[in-house]
C-alpha cells in the first residue's frame, strides 16, 4: 500500500499550525523563497516584516501571547540579523521556532564559494553561532529522518519554552515525506510521579505554610513559561495572603484581587523581610527585575518554585515540574489551617494620583503612569519599552484579563514596537479562534520613548498594513533619557536627531480617511491628556492611533530618579 506523502516544507508548517501558530514572520531571501511557497497552503498567514530583527521581535511577542511563535529567514545574512531577537527570546523564555532556508546540499558539501557566506567554504559557523541561544537545533540533510527531527526540536521548544532552530537546504524543500505522523499532535512529555521527592517537598512546604504567621507571596515572570498562571492565581485567592509581583510578573495574577498589592519595589522591602515565609513562584532575579537585587527575598525564609524544581532554604529538590507539582500542592492544601492577617498597605486601586491643574505640564511626579490606568480595558495587551516606560509601567493599575509586557532582562531597545506587531497579531488570531476571553475585539497599547522608536520605526508600516488595533503613546523626552540618568546627562552622545513623529503614520501608509483612518495628538499638559483619553476617535477608532507626549529630558520615574541624583552628587563632589 502506498504511503500518503506531503512535502517536507508542508510537514513543518502544518506542524506549526497544529501547535497554534497562525501567523509566521520573516523576510524573503534567495535561500528561502521556495520554502515560503508552502506557507499559505499550510493555512498560515505570511507576515512580511521590514527586516529580520523586527521579525524576530514580533515572533517573540507572538509566542508570549499564543504559546509559540515562528519566523523564517534566509541563511547567513538573514538569520544573523535575527540573532539578537533570538537571544532575547532565550533570555526571557519565549518559545520561538527559527526556520532557516540554506543553500543546496551540494554547495555545502563541496564547500562552494557562494554569496551570503564568508567565502571560505565553511558553512557550519552559522549553525554553531545559534547553538548558544537555542535549546535545540535540527540541520536537515536526509528526508527519511527529517520529520522526526522536526518533531524532536518542536517538542524541545515547547518543553523548555525557549527558541529552536531548523535549517532546511533549498533542495530538500519539496522532497516528499510521509504525512502519517501529522495525525498525532506533538505533546510535552508527561512527568512520571516521583513519590519520595514529591512527598518530601509537600510535607516541607505544607509544614511551613501551616506554621507561618506572617506569610507573603511573590509572583515572578517565569510562571508564564512554566505554564502555572492558573495554579498560582488559585493559591493567591485561596490563601488570601498579601501578594506582590515583580515587574516581569506584573499582570500574571489579577491585580484587582484585594490581597494583590502590585510590584514589589524597595518601599515594600522591610515588610517582605519581616515576613516569616515567602512563596516565590517563577523567580527571574536579574538586576533590572529586582531593583539591583534589593527585592530578592531572603533565602532562608523563601520557598522558590522554579519550572522544574523547588528550593527550600538552600536545598533544591529537582525533577518536580511546576505544572505537575503545584496541582498536587493545591490538592493537599487545607486552607482552614492557614493563618490570615491584615496588611496595613492601601490597595493600589484605592490610591489617588497627585492633584494637578489642567494647565500643568505632564510629569512623572504628576502621576502620568497612574493616570493612564483609567484608560485601560479588559482584554488590552500593554507593552512598555526599555527606559522610563518600563519602570513607569510598574505603577499601572491593570484590569482583569489584561497582559503587560515590559523590558526586563535582555533590554534591547526598539524591541517593543515590532513586539506590538506580534502581540497584536496573536491577539487577533486568538479572537479568530474564539480563544480570547470571549472578546470579539481588543487593543494593543504601546508606550515607547523617542530614542527606542527610532530603532525599529519602520515596523509601524506593517502594523498599519495589517489594520491592527494599536494605540501608541510616544514619550518624547528628547533623547536617551534612561542613559542620561545612568551616565552623561548632558553629553551629546545621549542626544538623537529630532523627528516629526506624528507624520510617520502617513509616511508609512496610514489612511487619512475611512474606517481605519489614523489619528494623532500631541500632549504637553494634563488638560491635553484628558482630551485625548476622552476623544471619541481614540475610544471608538480602529487601526493605528498615536499620541506624542512631551516630557522633560531628565524627568524619570523611580528608581531612575535616585540613580540620576547619585550622578549629580558625584559631579558635585558629594560622597
N, C-alpha and C positions, 0 to 999 in steps of 0.2 A: 504494500500500500504506500502511495506516495505521500511524503510528509508535506503538510501545508507550510509555506515559507513566506517570509517578508524580507525587505532589505534590512541591512544592518542599521542604517540611519533611522528607518521607521521603528525598528525594535527599540532603539534608545529613546526616541521622542515619545513613543507610546508608553514606555515605562515611566517617563517623567510625568506624562499626563495622568497615568494611574495614581501617581503619588500626590497629585494635587496641583501640579504646575499647569496653568492655563496660558500664561504669558511668558515668553522667553526673550531675553535681551541680548543685544550684541551688535556687531558690525560685520558687513560682508568683507571678504578678502579672498584672494585667488585660491587659497587652500581650503576654504570652507564653503565656497559658492554652491557646489553640488550638494553639500550637506544641508544647506538651507532650503533646497528644493523640497525636502521632506518634512519641513516644519508644519506647513498648513495641512497637508494630508493627515498629519498625526493629531489634528484638532487643537494645535497650539497657535496662539497669536504671536506673530513676529513683531517685536518692538525694536525697531532700529534706533539705536542711540546715536548721539553726536560723536562719541568716542568710546573706546573700550573701558577706560577707567570709570566713566559715568555709568556704563552698562553694568559693571561690577558692583558699583554702589547701589544701583537700582535693584539688582538681583539679591543683594544682601538684605535690603529693607523688605523686599517682597517675601523673602524666606522668613523673616521675623514675624510677619503677619500670617502667612499662609502655611508655614511649616517646612517649606523647601522652596528654593529658587534656582534658576539656571541662566547661564549666559553662554553664547557661542562666539569664539574669536578665531582668528586665523593664527597660524604658527608664528612664533618669533615675535615680530613687532607688535602684533595684536595682543597676544597673551601677556607680553611683558608690560604693555600699557595697563592691563587689568590687574597686575600683580599686587599693587598697593591695596586695591579693594579686597582681593582675596585674603591678603594678610590681615586686614581689619576684621574680616568675617571670621578668621581663625581665632583672633584675639578675643572676640566678643561672642563666640559660639553661634555663628549663623550658618545654617546648612545650605551651602551653595554648590551647585554642580557646574564646574567649568569644563565645557566641551571645546576641544581644540582641533581644528582641521589641520592636518600636517601633510608634507609632501609625500608623493607615492613611495612605496617601499623600495623600489629600485633605486631611486635617487638617494635615499638614506643609506641603503646597504652598499652602494657604490661610492659613497662619500662625494657625491657630485657637488660642484661649487655653484650653488644657485642663490638667488636673491632671498632676503629675509634670514640669511644665515651669517655666520662670522667668516664665511668664505675660506674655511679651512677643513671642510668635510666633517666637522664634528657636530652631530645633530642632538646628542644626548644632554647637552648642557641645559637646554630648556626644561627637559624632564627633571633634571636634578635640582634646578632652581626652585621648582614648585614642591619638591618633596618636603621642604621645611615648613610650608604653610598650608599643606593639605593633609588630611588624616588618612587618605588612601588614594592610590593612583592606578590607572589602567592604561597601558600602552598597547593598543590592539594591533596584532600582527597576524593573527590566524582566525579565520571566520568560524572555525569549529569551536573555539573556546571563548570567542568574543561575547556572546550573550551572557555566559556565566560570569565573565569578568565584569561586564556592566552591572549585573545584579549584585555582585560582591561589593563593588565600590559604592553603589547607591545605598546598600544596606549600611555600610560604614558611615555614610553621610548622615543617615537618619539616627543611627545608634549613638554617634558622638556629637551630633549637631555641630559639625564643622565642615569646611569645604573639602571637595574632592576634585580630581582632575581626570578626564577621559580624553585620550588622544586618538584620533581616527585618521589614518592615512587616506588620501584622496582616492586611491584605487580600491579601497575597501567599502566606501560609502554605499554602493549599490549591490554589493555581494548579497546573495540570498542566505538567510539563516532560518532555522526552524522557529515558528511563531508559537509553538505549543506552550512554552514557558509563560507567555503573556496571559494565559488563562489563570495563573496563580499570582496573586499580588506579593510584592516584596514586603516582608514584615520584620520588625525588630525582634530578635530572638527573645523569647520569654525567659526570665531568670528562673533557675531552679531554687527551690527553698533550701536555705542553709539553716537548719533548725538550731544548731548550737549558737551560731553567730546572731541569729535573729532573737532568740530567747535572751541571750546575754544583753544585747542592745536594748530590747524592750524593757527588761527589768531595770536596767540602769537609768533609762530615760524616764520611765513612769515613776520610779522612786524619787528622782529629782523633781519631777513635776508635782507630785503629791506633797512633798515636803517644802516646796518653795513658798515663801511668804510674800515676796515682792518680785514676781517674775515679769519679764517683758519679752516681746517677740520682735525680731529684726528680719525683714524680708529683703533679700538682695536679688540682683538681676538674673542669676543663673537658675532661678525657679522656672523661667520660661523655657530654656533649653533642656532642663531636666524634666519638663512636662509635668509639673506638680502644682500648677497655679490653683486648680480647684481644691486640692487637698490642703494647701496652705491656707486658702481663704476659709475653708471649713474649720481649721484649727483656730484661726483668728476669731471667727464668730463664736465657736463653742466655748472657748476658754474665757473670752471677754477680757483677756489680758491686754495692757497697753501695747500698741503695735506701732513700729516705725519702719520706714523703708530706707534704703539707700537711694541715691539719685538714679542708679541703674534699675532699681526695683520699683521705682515710683510708677504707679498706675497698675501694678500687677496684683494688687488687692484693692477692693472697693474702698476708696478714701472717704466715702460718706458714712461708713460704719462708725459708731460713736467711740470705739476704742482705737481708731487709727488716727495717729497724730501727725502724719506727714513724714518728711525726710528727716532722718537722724543727722542733725547738724551739731556743731560743737556746743551750742547752747543747751542741748539735752545731755551732754556728756556726764555731768555729775549725777543726774538721775539714773542713767543707764549703769554707771559704775556702782551706784548704791544698791542696785538690784542684786538678788541672790541667785538668779537664773536667767540666762538669755537663750532663747531658742532662735538660732540663726539659720535661715533657710537660703540656700543658693549663694553662699558667700563669693564675692568677687572684689578682693581688697586691694585694688590698685590705688596708688597715691591720690589720683584725681577722683576716685569714687569713695574716698574715705577722709577727705579734708586733711591730706598729708598724714594719714594713719591715725588721726585724732579720734575717729569714730569706729575704730576696730574694737569690738568688745573684748573684755578681759578673758583670756583663755580658760582660766580655772573656774569661771562662772558660766561658761558658754557650752552649749551643745550645738555643733556645726553639722548641718545636713548638706553634704556635698552630693553631686549627681550619682556617685556610686559608692559612697561610704558615709559613715557617721563618725564624728570625732567628739569624744567625751573627755574633757581635760586634755591631756597630751596623748591619749590612746586613740588610735584610728582603727575602727572596725570596718574592714573592707568587704567587698562583694555584697553590698546591700544597696542595690539600685533604688534611688529615692522614690521613683514612681511605683515601685513594688513594695517598699518598706513602709512608706507613710500610710497607705490604706490599712496595713496591719496595726500600726500605732493607733490610728483612729478607731479601729475596731476594738482594741483592748482598753482604750481610754475611758475611765469612769469620771465624767465631768463633775459629779457631785463631790468628789474628793479634792477638787482643786480649790485653792484659796482665791477669793475675789477681793479686790481692794480698789479704792477710789484714787484716780490720778488727778493731781491738782492743776494740770495744764488745761488751758482752754482749748476746745476743739478748733482746728483751723477754720472751719466753716463759720464759727461764731465771731471770729476776729475781723474787725473792720479795717480797711486801709486808712492811711492818714488822711486828714482833711486837707483839701486843696481847693483852689479857686479855678474857675474855668479858664481864666486868662494866664494862669501859671504855666511855665514850661514843663513838659513831660520829663520826669526824672526817675531814676531807680528808687531814690528815697521817698518819692511821692507815691510809690506803690504800683508802678506800671504792671508788673507781672501779676500781682494780686488782683488788680482791676480787670485784667484780661480774662480772669477766670469766669466772670459772668457771661462772657461771650460763648463759652464752650457748651456743646450739646452732647447728649448721649450718642455714641457711635463715632465721634470725632477721632481721628488719628492726629496727634500733635507732635511736631518734630522741632527740636531745638538744637541749633548748630553750636559747634565749639565756640567758646568765648562767653560774652556776657549772657547770651541767650541760654546757654547750657546751665549756667549757675542760676540765672533768674528763674528758669523753669522749675526749680525746686520749690518756689513759692506758689505755684499754681494750685488751685483747688479744683479737682477734677470730678466731673460727674461719673456715675457708674457707666460701664461699657465703653470707656474711652481708653486709648492707649497713648502713652508718651514714649517717644524715642528721643534720647538726648545723648550728646557726646559723653563718653565715659572713659575709655582707656586708650583706644587707638588714636583718636583725636586728629584725624586727617581733615584739615579744614576744606570746606567745599563739599563734604560728603552729603550733607542733609538735603541739598537741592535735588540731585539725582535720586536720593533715598526717598524723597517725596513722590517722585515719579513711580518708584517701585511700590511704595506703601499704598499709594492711591490706586494703582492698578490691582494690587492684591485685594484691596477693599472692594473694588469694582467686580473682580472675579468672584469673590465670596458672595456678594449680593446676587450675582447671576446664578450662583449655585443654591441660593436661598439658605446660606450658612452664616449670615452676618447679623445675628441678634434680631432677626425678623425685620430689619430695616430695608426699605426699598431704595433709599439714597443716603449718602453720608458725605462728610467733608474730610479733607486733609488740610491741616493748618501748619504752615512753616514759619518759624522765627529764625531769621538769619541776619548776620551782620554784613555790612557793605564789603568788607575785605573778603570774607568767605564766599560771598555771592559772585565775586569777580572770577573765582577759580573755575566754576562749573556753570556759569550763567547760560551757556548755550543749550543746556538740557531743558530750560524753560520752553524752548521751541517744541520739544517732544510732548511736554505736558499740555501745551496749547493744542497741538495737532491731534492729541487723543481725546480732547474735550473733557478733561478730568476736572473734577470739582475741587479746586485747590485755591486756598487763600494764603497769601504771602505777606508777612509783616517784616519788612526790611529795616533793620536798625541801622540808621546812618549816623555813626559816631566818628566819621572822618578818619578811617584807617583801622589799623590793627590794635584795637583798644586793649584786648587781653594781653598782647605783647607789651604795650605801653605800661600796663600795670606790673608786669613781671620785671621788665628792664627797658630803659631807654624811652622814658615817657615823652621826651622832647626831641628824640632822634629822628632823622629823616627816613631811616630805613623802616619805620613803622607808619610812614605815610603811604597812601595809594593815590592813583590817578582818579580824580572825581568823575563820576559818570552821571548822566541824566537817567537814573534808573527806571523811572516810570515810563519812559519812551521805549524801553526794552520790549514791552509786550507787543506793541505794534510792529517793531522791528522784527521780532521773532514770529510774526504771522498771526497775532491775535485779531479776530474780527472786531470792528468798531461799532457794529450794529447787529441786531438779530438776537436770537435766544442765547448765544454764547459770547455776546459782546463783552470784551474785557473792560473792567472799571478800575480806576486808580484814584488814590487820595494821598495827600501829604498831611502829616500831623506834626505840629510843634507844641500845641498846648493841650491841656486836659479837655477843654471845650471842643477842640478839633477831634480828639479821640472819641468823645461821646457821640459826636455827629456821625463819625464813620461807623461805629458799632451799632447805631440805630438806623442807618441808611437802608432803605428797602432794597436798593441794588446790592448791598452787601448781604443782607439777610436772605433774600429770595433769589439772588443771582445764581447763574450756572457758569461753569468754566472758570477761568482764572480771574481773581481779583487781587490787587496788590496795593499795599499801604506802605508808604515811606515814612518812618517815624524818626525824627531828628532828636538826637541826644548829644550831650557834650562828650568830647573825645576822652575825658577822664571820668566819666560817670559810670561806675561799675557797681554790681551787687556784691554782697558778701560771698566768699571770703576774699574776693579780689580787692575790695576796698582796703582791707588790712595789709595785703601784700603791697599795694600802692603806697600806703602810709609808711611802711618799712623802707621802701625805696627812697621816699622823700627824706626820711630820717637819716638814712645813710648819706645822702647827698649833703645834708646839713651838718654832718659830723656827729650826729646823735648816736650813741652806742646803746 
